[in-house]
Amino acid sequence: MAVRLAFILIRAQGGLESEILDQLKAFRQVTQSYMIYGEWDLIAIVEYEKLPELNTLVLQIRGIPGVQQTSTLVVS
């Protein structure tokens, strides 16, 4: 199956951005992650094969302490 790409934008509790960034790097699907400026605090670039895999990853990221909100952008 072809690998698909998505961007996950993350809003973090103030002061926890670095800790969340470190935890993002532990997920095998996260190929890159960065702190960013603007409405969102972090971005994770992820590769996945099927939508259920992406859904599970998003739920895991939402479970990281300090993650307040996510928005997932799936590349078409």
Buried (B, 14 or more C-beta within 10 A) or exposed (E): EEEBEBBBBBBBEEEBBEBBBEBBEEBEBBEEBEBEEEEBBBBBBBBBEEEEBBEEBBEBBEEBEBBEEBEBEEEE
